[in-house]
Amino acid sequence: MTDRRTEPQSDGFIGGNEGEWAVVSQRSLLGPPIAAVSRVAMLSGNSQADAADAAWILRGVATNDRHTTRDEKRSLVEKQAPMGRPEATRAALILLRKGQNGGR
């Protein structure tokens, strides 16, 4: 049986005028910016997005496996708090695009 806590977490984000998170600032450090939005909604796993009024939809995997050993990863997962928890009042969404050579 596979332990889901050690697999990469797939998440999606919908930018638009609706969503549980208010956008307080948005900036691009390199490259063209994505469309400005006032709210962001989160999708977990393979949830379907209602994209009727979305400025953008982003899907990705939260992982840093290549920078950790198996024991370090296990330790991080044991302590990692889930996204979307009520006490979380701030977040940063950092977009990275890998090149054709895996970012190298």
Wavefront OBJ file of the C-alpha trace (Angstrom):
o trace
v 0.000 0.000 0.000
v 1.269 3.488 -0.864
v 1.495 6.123 1.872
v -0.206 9.213 0.372
v 1.686 11.495 2.788
v 4.963 10.776 1.021
v 3.624 11.359 -2.513
v 3.749 14.840 -4.049
v 0.593 16.842 -3.298
v -1.211 17.976 -6.430
v -2.947 21.312 -6.054
v -4.548 23.834 -8.302
v -5.300 27.521 -7.971
v -7.943 29.577 -9.760
v -7.400 33.328 -10.008
v -10.405 35.580 -10.482
v -13.047 37.493 -8.536
v -14.070 34.592 -6.285
v -12.201 32.378 -3.853
v -11.381 31.952 -0.212
v -8.123 33.929 -0.397
v -7.893 37.689 -0.998
v -4.915 38.849 -3.053
v -3.179 41.764 -1.311
v -0.269 42.125 -3.724
v 0.996 40.595 -6.913
v 4.298 41.132 -8.695
v 6.562 39.558 -11.235
v 10.299 39.364 -10.660
v 11.223 37.903 -14.029
v 9.198 37.335 -17.141
v 5.701 38.447 -17.983
v 3.227 38.660 -15.084
v 0.066 36.589 -14.910
v -3.256 38.465 -15.073
v -4.062 40.486 -11.955
v -6.832 39.038 -9.778
v -8.581 39.980 -6.550
v -9.242 36.450 -5.205
v -7.739 32.938 -5.423
v -9.532 29.626 -4.914
v -7.690 26.376 -4.218
v -8.351 22.973 -5.782
v -7.063 19.844 -4.075
v -6.099 16.708 -5.907
v -7.937 16.149 -9.157
v -10.911 18.422 -8.369
v -12.578 19.945 -11.390
v -12.373 23.712 -11.760
v -15.306 26.005 -12.505
v -13.359 28.257 -14.823
v -16.210 30.352 -16.210
v -14.922 33.626 -14.737
v -11.300 32.634 -14.096
v -8.453 34.872 -15.240
v -6.139 31.860 -14.904
v -5.938 28.294 -13.588
v -2.653 26.887 -12.346
v -1.973 23.255 -11.516
v 1.177 21.918 -10.029
v 2.827 19.634 -7.544
v 4.275 20.808 -4.256
v 7.504 18.901 -3.832
v 11.152 19.419 -3.090
v 12.168 15.757 -3.193
v 15.304 16.275 -5.219
v 16.709 18.491 -2.438
v 16.076 16.059 0.434
v 17.042 12.596 1.550
v 14.319 10.014 2.167
v 14.639 10.459 5.962
v 14.501 14.264 5.675
v 11.395 14.021 3.474
v 9.671 11.665 5.920
v 10.436 14.045 8.795
v 9.100 17.047 6.866
v 5.879 15.253 5.909
v 5.242 14.267 9.531
v 5.406 17.948 10.582
v 3.816 19.526 7.504
v 0.495 21.238 8.148
v -2.166 20.819 5.467
v -3.101 23.665 3.128
v -6.454 25.341 3.693
v -6.453 24.998 7.483
v -8.474 27.657 9.376
v -5.519 29.142 11.285
v -3.619 29.864 8.051
v -4.233 33.538 7.306
v -1.363 34.303 4.920
v 0.154 32.510 1.935
v 2.553 33.093 -0.932
v 2.039 31.556 -4.342
v 5.392 31.458 -6.118
v 5.207 30.462 -9.758
v 8.156 28.770 -11.401
v 8.271 27.479 -14.928
v 10.742 24.740 -15.752
v 12.574 24.909 -19.040
v 12.610 22.091 -21.565
v 15.645 20.637 -19.793
v 13.934 20.421 -16.380
v 14.961 23.919 -15.309
v 18.649 23.404 -16.001
l 1 2 3 4 5 6 7 8 9 10 11 12 13 14 15 16 17 18 19 20 21 22 23 24 25 26 27 28 29 30 31 32 33 34 35 36 37 38 39 40 41 42 43 44 45 46 47 48 49 50 51 52 53 54 55 56 57 58 59 60 61 62 63 64 65 66 67 68 69 70 71 72 73 74 75 76 77 78 79 80 81 82 83 84 85 86 87 88 89 90 91 92 93 94 95 96 97 98 99 100 101 102 103 104
